Amino acid sequence: MNESTIAIEVERFHGHMCPGVAIGVQAAKVALAELGRNSDSNEVLAIVETSMCAVDGIQYLMGCTFGRGTLIHLDYGKNSYSFVRTGDGKSLRLSAREGAWQRSPEHEALLAKSRAGLSTESDKKRYWELQRQVSEEILARHPESIFRIVRERITFSAPSRDMHYRKCSRCGDMTNVSRLVGAPDSELCVPCVNAK
């Protein structure tokens, strides 16, 4: 798949093109080159430390998903992405460099207007033109100018993939046994434990 096809496909998957998606595409390109795409014969875990747009670029290109247990979200609010090939443990971690991309003053002003609900149609059009422009700039760069890349073994315990469920003693929701807390006669799901 060539660069423009990749961008079009990821944009279609995500719903728009933006700098976050472009960051995810760049991270996925590095992981694909070094670890390959996730598949039944080449399991690759993507461990993402944000819930922002970049994750869709990674998910789409790497083939990692929550349902297969190969996309793992750690809600740290970081533009950091780790990849581990489970067969041999080869791994890498990419963290966005400070200033990896920035909005111009015009771009920031348009974002502020949008968040305040004050954007005109002209403002919205210009904002998305700037989003695309910055995205294209990110996609044209070498990944090492965007990320600090560490190619050391990452120690990480994947969440349990146990397929057994029992009822939470308090709310009654069927819950994966690996997530229940307490003794078997009074096991609670995480929300019920946190509600105490």
N, C-alpha and C positions, 0 to 999 in steps of 0.2 A: 504494500500500500504506500503510495507516495505522500509527501507532506501535506499537500492541499486536500487529498482525499481523507487523510486522517483528521484534519481540522474540521472538514465538513461533517464527517461521521460523528465525531465527538460533539460537535455543536448540535447536531440533530438529536443525539441522545440526551444531552443536558438541557437543551431548550434555547440556548443562546451562547454566543462566544464572549468570553470575558477573561481578564487576566488570571483569575483563579483557575479556570479550565486550562488555560495555556500552561500554567505552572504544573498542573497535574499531567498534562501531555508530556511535558519535558521530563518529569520524574519517571513516568512510565516508559519513556524511550530508553532511559538509562537502564532501568530494571529489565526491560525486554532484551536489550543487547547483552547484558551480563548473566541473566538468569533464565530467560525464555518466558513464554506466556504460560500462565497457569492452565493445567489440563490434567486429565486422569493419570497420564504417564509422567507429568512434570509438575508436582504440586508446589505452588509458590504462594506464600502468605504475604499479603499487603497489610501492614500495620500503619494506620493513619492517625495522626494526632490532632486532627481538625475535623469539623463537619461541614466545611465550606466546599466551594465549587470544584476545587482540585480533585477531590475524591472521585467525582464522576469521570474525569479523564482517566484516572488510574483504574477505576472499576471497568470502564469500557475497554481500554486497551489491554489490560492485564488479564481480564477474564476472572477476576477475583470478586466473590460475592459474599454477602452475609449468610445467605442460605446454605452455601457450601462450607462455611466456616473458614474461608480463605481471605475474607476482608474483615479486619479487626479494628474497631474504633476505640481509641483512647482519647477521651475528651480533655486534652491539654491546651487547646487553643494555639497550637504551634503549626507552622507550615513545615512539618517534618514527616517524612515517609520512610518506613523501613520495609525491606523485602527480604524474605527468607525462603530459600529453596529447601524443602523439608528432606529431600532425598539425600543430600550431602551436607546440608547445613550452611552452604554458601549464602552470604547475606551482604546487604549494604544498607546504609542509612543516608538519606538526603535531607538536609536542613536548609531552608531558604536563607541566603545571605542577607545581611542588613542592606537595605536599598536595592534588593533584587529587582524591584520594579517600583515605580512611584507614579502617582497621579500628578498631572500639572495643576497649577492653581485654578485654571478654568475647569478642569475635570473635578477637582475637589468642590468648587463652588456649585457645579451642577449636581453633584451627589448630595450636597447639603440642601439644595432646593428640593430635590426629589424626596429626601427624608422628611422634609417639612411639609410635603404635599403642595408645593408651590410651583412645580414645573409646568411650563407650557409645552405644547406639542413640539415646538421648535427646540426647546431645552432637552426634551427626551430624545429627539433625533440626534442632536449634537452629542449628548452623553453617550449614546450607543455607538456613534462614530468614533469617539475617543476610546471607548472600551475595546472596539475592534482594532484600532490603531495600536494601542498598548499590547494587546494580545498578539498581534502579528510581530511586534518588536520582540516579545518574549520568545515566540516560536522560532524566530530567526537566530537567536543567540545560542552559543555553546552552553550546554547544561552546567559546566563547571563555573561559568560566570554567574549562574543563578543559585547554585547549591554548594554547600560544603558536603563533600561525599566521603563517607567513612566506609572502608571495605574490610571491616573487622567482623568477626563472628558476633552475632547478636544473641544474647541469651534471653529467651522469651518463652513463657509457658502459655501455650494456646488454651483458650477456654475449653472446658470439657465438652465433648460431642456426645455425651451419654444420651440415649434416646428414650429414657424411662421418665415417667411423670407420676407425681403423687399430688394429692390435694393439700393446699395450704390449710393448716389447722384453723386459721382465723377467717380468711376471706373466701376460702373454698375454691380458689382458682387452681386449675391443674398447672403444676410448676415442674420444670426439669429438676430431677433429684439432685443434680450437682449444684443447684442454686438455693436449695432449701437449707434453713439454719435451725438447729435445735435437735432435740431427741426425736426419734421416729414417731412418738405419740403426740408430739407438739411441735412439729416442723412448721416454720413460717417462711413465706416468700420474702424477698428483700424489701418490697414496699411495706409489708406488715411489720418487719423488724424495724425499719426506719420510722414507722409511725408510733412506736412505743414512747 
